[in-house]
């Protein structure tokens, strides 16, 4: 699920993202350039991940459709999830689409577009393990570093230990080898992982919270936010969004009232 590869366009080493200077681009500058620069993680299946050397996933396809709707070419940068807010604040790309759930803390640093899907944090554990919030009392939990799932775990009273990992594949491996008692992650990531590992002995458990997920962009870049929101609304209206949702999830994952 995670490969260090170059693909699609300019996938830049993260160290280079933090070098030099840059300025935030407003919509007029992006339109004049004809190219919009987006960041994703490349390790969060089925939303953004690699198949061999090809970057793919629901969010990757959605961003490509958004750029097309805006009449722009799309350039990708693959950036670790826990570094994206800092890199965005340094104007290393125009927006990120990497399953950022809205939190008040994140909203202090970046602006959120309208949500492009709704999900939630879900527990996974061995069949005889802690599959409810109450059952996590006295247990160890694995989560991906710097995620809303890590934040949610910290709020659950009684957890014995929270262990953080670079990504969900590492957490799943730790769960399978009994280094943690449970895993909390996005419910669709849990489903995709378990579908690919039907003999793992791991099953999905109780939902921990509901989450609205959006693209993020530099604060006060209102014109760009408006354009992204407009393009997303048009994709939902013309059926493109529903087609992608069915392709990856066989369900409508949009945020319905």
Protein Blocks (a to p, Z undefined) as FASTA:
>chain_A
ZZcddehiacddfklmmgcjdddddfklmmmnopacdddehlacfkbccehjaccdjklm
mmmmmmmmnopacddddddfklmmmmmmnopafbdcehiacdfklmmmpccdddfbdcdd
dddddfklcfbfklmgopacdddehiaklmmmmmpghiabdcddfblklmmmmmmnopaf
bdcddfklmmmmmmmmmmnopacdddfbdcdddddddehilmlmmmmmmmmmmmmmnomm
mmmmmmmnopafbdcZZ
